[in-house]
Amino acid sequence: MRHLHGAGSRFSKGKQAPVCLKVTALLAAVWFGATGTAVWAAEVRYFSLPAGTHPHDVAPAPDGTVWYTAQARGALGRLDPESGQAEEIPLGDGSAPHGVIVGPDGAAWVTDGGLNAIVRVDPATKEVTAFPLPAGSAHANLNTATFDHRGRLWFTGQNGVYGRVDPSTGATEVFDAPGGRGPYGITTTPTGEVYYASLAGSHIARIDVASGEATVVEPPTAGQGARRVWSDSRGRIWVSEWNAGQVSVFDPNSGSWRTWKLPGERSRAYAVYVDENDEVWLSDFGANAILHFDPVAEMFTSYPSDRPNASVRQLLGRPGEVWGAESGTDRLVLIDTAE
């Protein structure tokens, strides 16, 4: 079933609160591979945010700043890593932002579960524009978003929907997900195909961006809890499997799957991100760490947090950098991959 809605609405900027941040750095990592474990050094930096921010997702911007969703404060934050300063832009009464990405227009685009809307924030003027879900739409529990090659934003709602926004017209559409509840992570391949992961449904699905219809693709592990997805440069879909503590990759060309168990006995794979070199990054709640996976060597490298219960719910990067949001410690974390 499809629901339609018209143009977005605009809010005034409101008051932006400057935030002073504390930056700490350390060198630490552990390798896990066929030869056992070894110690390796890499720079990891932490940027402290105000208590109670609970940052959920993070998105590095082209100008060097970093956006983050301050979910508990109903705001979108922007960090300047060079100065250690940040500001928070209120998104409206009842806001509870979940995901954030940078669109092809350079703006920050937010999936806001509290507003039941997609929100655009202009990086220059800080103007907030909301694109509510169609009238009559139930609470979607909006999660994450991606842009297709036609400039349309696709989003997921964990309560059993996915949809799209056309920024050129402001029109929004919502589709019922096959299998009901679960749509969570979403990604676009280099050829413009869109896939999402269903956490409750334990599958991934390919969206036909023309018709909006979704086709389920079943991973080989039953009940694995596919949480987030990311495409590599070859169009293969990497999947973080929350329930199974695994990372898998699906090749649409061959229809084949490969799966690797994360190191440790209580692994919980939450986020997945593939960098510019096709290196795979994951967050592991069980290990309280960010993991790097080399798909050629089939080796994991672990970057444990220096604080307990970091709860990194999302990863995103730009060349030479991988960023995460430590929702449990009110910090952003940066791994410098260029070192």
C-alpha positions, -999 to +999 in steps of 0.1 A: +000+000+000+013+035-009+005+068+008+013+102-007+020+136+008+027+171-006+055+196+000+077+199+031+072+226+058+098+250+071+107+260+107+126+290+118+162+284+128+155+287+165+184+291+190+216+272+183+235+263+214+273+264+212+289+235+229+325+231+242+340+197+236+368+178+252+390+158+229+410+128+240+432+105+219+448+071+224+466+044+203+452+009+205+440-020+185+440-058+185+441-081+154+422-113+151+431-136+123+443-171+113+476-165+131+460-155+164+462-120+179+487-092+178+489-056+191+487-028+165+486+010+170+463+035+154+450+069+164+416+070+179+401+103+191+371+110+212+350+142+212+329+147+244+293+161+240+270+175+266+257+150+291+224+135+280+230+141+243+230+104+234+242+108+198+227+081+176+240+086+141+269+107+126+276+121+091+309+137+081+303+167+059+323+179+028+335+211+047+352+191+074+325+193+100+306+164+114+268+162+118+253+141+146+218+134+158+213+145+194+184+121+198+176+129+235+178+166+229+156+169+198+184+185+179+210+181+151+245+188+162+275+199+141+310+194+153+341+213+141+369+188+148+396+214+143+383+238+169+367+213+192+335+233+191+299+222+183+265+237+179+231+221+182+202+231+160+167+224+175+145+204+151+111+212+166+089+202+195+087+165+200+118+158+178+137+126+183+162+124+154+176+090+146+196+090+113+215+117+095+232+117+061+246+144+038+226+148+006+237+156-029+227+192-022+252+194+007+225+196+033+220+174+063+189+151+060+175+136+091+151+107+098+131+120+128+111+094+146+096+119+171+083+142+143+074+113+120+091+133+093+122+136+072+140+169+081+164+189+060+189+213+076+206+239+055+243+240+064+247+277+057+214+292+070+206+264+095+170+266+082+150+235+091+125+221+066+103+192+076+087+167+051+060+149+072+049+115+063+015+115+045-016+124+064-030+093+081+003+075+082+009+057+115+040+063+136+067+048+115+096+047+139+119+063+113+154+049+112+178+056+083+180+072+048+199+071+015+197+089-018+192+072-051+208+084-083+177+104-092+181+126-062+153+111-042+157+102-005+146+067+005+140+059+042+131+031+065+106+028+094+110+000+118+073-003+124+069-019+089+073+007+062+098+023+039+094+053+016+108+081-004+109+119-006+114+139-038+131+171-027+123+188-060+086+186-053+084+179-016+062+148-022+065+119+002+054+083-004+052+054+021+051+017+012+042-013+034+072-035+038+070-072+029+070-092+061+059-062+082+080-048+110+117-045+108+131-021+081+162-004+096+195+002+076+194+013+040+220+018+012+225+027-024+249+008-047+272+024-073+247+016-100+218+032-081+200+002-066+186+006-031+186-022-005+174-021+031+178-045+061+149-058+082+159-064+118+127-080+129+123-098+096+159-111+094+163-104+057+174-077+033+153-064+005+159-047-029+137-018-038+127-011-074+132+026-074+108+031-103+078+012-089+087+013-052+081-024-048+105-043-025+118-079-031+130-099-001+164-115-002+169-142+025+204-145+041+216-181+048+215-178+086+179-180+099+169-154+125+202-135+121+187-100+127+200-081+097+204-046+112+223-023+088+236-026+052+262-009+032+273-013-005+309-017-016+323-004-049+313-036-066+277-033-056+279-062-030+257-056+000+274-060+034+251-068+063+256-065+101+237-094+117+228-083+153+213-116+166+239-139+151+270-117+158+281-120+122+289-099+091+277-112+057+280-101+021+255-106-007+266-105-043+235-096-064+253-107-096+258-143-085+232-145-058+258-158-035+264-151+002+295-153+025+294-150+062+320-144+090+315-147+128+328-117+147+356-125+172+345-132+208+317-152+223+290-125+228+293-105+196+265-082+186+270-066+152+252-033+151+265-009+124+283-016+092+302+008+069+324+002+038+351+028+033+366+042+001+391+012-001+363-014+003+375-021+039+346-031+062+339-015+095+315-027+122+304-018+157+302-047+182+282-041+213+294-074+228+330-064+226+324-027+233+345-020+202+346-008+166+359-036+143+378-033+110+374-063+087+398-069+058+377-090+033+408-101+014+429-113+044+397-122+063+411-106+094+394-085+121+411-055+139+394-044+171+393-008+185+379-012+220+364+019+236+382+033+266+349+035+284+323+008+291+290+006+274+300+029+245+271+016+223+282+028+189+250+026+169+262+039+135+294+044+115+301+066+085+333+082+071+351+101+045+385+094+029+410+086+057+384+088+085+358+066+101+334+082+126+311+067+151+286+079+176+290+066+212+254+069+224+263+054+258+291+079+266+279+111+249+309+112+226+318+110+189+348+087+180+372+091+151+395+065+138+422+079+115+426+054+088+452+075+069+479+069+095 
